Amino acid sequence: MTSRPAPTRVVLAGAYGYGATYLRRLAALSASGAAELAGVCDPRPPSPDLDGVPAGTPWTDGLPELLDKVRPDVVVVAAPIHRHVDLTEAALEAGADVLLEKPPAPTLAGFDALAERLARTGRRVQVGFQSFGTEAVEHVRRLVADGVLGEVRGVGAAGAWVRTRAYWQRSAWAGRRVLDGRPVVDGVVTNPLAHALATALRVDGGDRRGDLAGVHTELFRANDIEADDTSCVRVTTRRGGTVVAALTLCASQSREPYVVVVGSRGRAVLWYKTGRVDVTTAGGTTTREFPFTDLLENLLAHRRDPSVPLISPLERSGAFTEVLEAVRTSPPPVRIAEPHRVLVGDGPGAHAVVSGVDDAVDHAATTLRTFREQGLPWAGTVGSQ
């Protein structure tokens, strides 16, 4: 009788915020015998309201101490952005594989340092771009390769969400470009709607370090924050591709984000949060839906059988981090003031709305024209900062 393999020992670095979702995933994996929560690292003490932490689970302020104590197989890094690099490096040096939340690093230098450490240690890093965990992305790429859409003019990404004042007040690093001298880059392009840009780059095929020829940024803010909350970026790849991402957290209402491939004979829209693909050509519109594979489960499967490829390995976030670096080193976001900015509601639930931004986001994604190229009154003129 074949014995069942021992559960993979997992440490979670960052238990609150998005980290709490990993506690729920680990609870399910523990129930199936695939993994066990070996410890938690978080400077905040455990809360009785925090689900998924079994009694007696080691909990420490610092990761190195916990790594020495429990020797995990995998570390999930769901800590604030400015801690991604040092925590991941510590985990790799301890011999663990890592599931690293996006963005992988707040600087391109930090990304390169991680890539070097990864190569030297021979470990594995999976980046938490959950939108990659569906065959919908490859389905769209096959449509392009087969010529179904004709000549591709570009790939657009559209994201229009509402985020309240409470969202920007949830932590010291929220909405910051820098915190205590350390880069954070917590803007709409690089964190809350990062999946839109990263998925568009992957659909285009220019998602690795060195694939990009240029990055144009148009960064704005309607909230009282340092970082951008309404932005458009145009990316050109070395093989001649164009990606335009138009993103805002100041919409009149939240809508599902999407990536669209614009071709001479049709278009394909990937609703990357649900795995649905709508293809429109002269023959009409067809729809397919694709299931998702959980990235943590994929990492565990890859550890058991290396022939199972990682869905979101670190190197597939290289081009995204190049865009992040362009955002980080761009001039501070331009302030959008009244009358183009309206505050809706009051108290923690109040949210800023930028006039016309809902339609502008869709227009940028489908026509590949940036906010300034559209002549939006709050965006200034082409070439202005």
Secondary structure, DSSP 8 states (H G I E B T S, - for coil): -------EEEEEE--STTHHHHHHHHHHHHHHTSEEEEEEE-SS---TT-TT--TT--EESSHHHHHHHH--SEEEE-S-GGGHHHHHHHHHHTT-EEEE-SSS-SSHHHHHHHHHHHHHHT--EEE--GGGSBTHHHHHHHHHHTTTT-SEEEEEEEEE-B--HHHHTSSTTTT-SEETTEE---STTTTTTHHHHHHHHHHHT--STT-EEEEEEEEEE-SSSSS-SEEEEEEEETTS-EEEEEEESB-SS----EEEEEESSEEEEEETTTTEEEEEETTEEEEEE--B--HHHHHHHHHH-TTS--SSBGGGGHHHHHHHHHHHHS---EE--TTSEEEES-GGG-EEEETTHHHHHHHHHHH---TTTTT-TTT--TT--
